[in-house]
Amino acid sequence: MPAFRLNIIFSGIDFDDDITFEALATLPNMVWRGQGGLAFATATVNAASALQAADIATEQVIASVPAARPLRLDEDLVAVPDIAGRVGVSREAVRNWANGTRHANFPIPRGVVGDGIKVWAWSDVNRWLRENLSFGDTEDFPTEHDAALINLHFSDASGHRSRVLPAPAIWSVAETISVSTDMRVLRSGGRRGPWIGTRPARVQLTPTDGGVHAAA
């Protein structure tokens, strides 16, 4: 059974609440970060399809935090420097792929931001890498069609309530909460530590046309 990686945006999750914080620690194979009052989960789920994986992940979260509501999938948009960093190649190599100088059929960008900076969905890029160069993340990602169906399902489940995701006006930094199967809650002086799970990280969030893009 394939393993799917999904980036899901939730409302109704308060990382400052002790009960919520510790409930999320019981969920395996999920990494969390917060931004603008929303919770961003990266979940790895074994399932027969991306839609089933989305159902499993959201049901697990809602069972642990009943107030949580899935809003939509985060596209995980990446630019040339992000792709180069994730793959471990030079930026020039990525530009050659994107321009068709080396290898063909590189994914079409999802948009252009800032000063003409092209951005792609990591799911599209990763799929191309696996099919053409035999490397990339081993997990499967929802296709664009799957993502549309999942987002529609989230909308139906929430009663078609309108939600507008805030896009940041400036660059900002958010803490990442990492959750793994080997769970520890760090405390210092009787107070909860700033992270649970594997290790703390800092994530650079940048504005994009579709909302927020995170780069480690």
Number of C-alpha atoms within 10 A of each C-alpha: 8 14 18 22 23 26 21 21 21 22 16 15 22 17 20 10 10 10 12 17 19 17 14 23 22 17 18 18 17 25 22 21 19 19 17 10 14 19 21 24 27 20 24 21 25 18 16 12 18 24 17 14 23 28 16 15 23 19 16 16 22 16 11 18 18 13 14 21 21 25 25 21 21 20 22 16 26 23 20 18 15 19 21 17 13 15 14 10 12 13 16 12 14 21 16 14 17 20 13 12 11 13 12 13 12 19 17 13 17 16 15 14 14 9 6 8 11 17 22 21 19 20 23 20 20 23 22 18 17 13 11 13 10 12 13 16 16 14 16 19 22 23 13 13 8 14 20 14 15 22 19 15 18 20 18 11 13 14 8 11 10 9 11 8 16 13 16 15 8 8 10 12 13 15 16 22 25 22 26 18 13 12 16 14 15 13 12 8 6 7 8 15 11 15 21 25 19 16 11 13 14 14 16 15 19 17 17 18 14 15 16 21 20 17 17 11
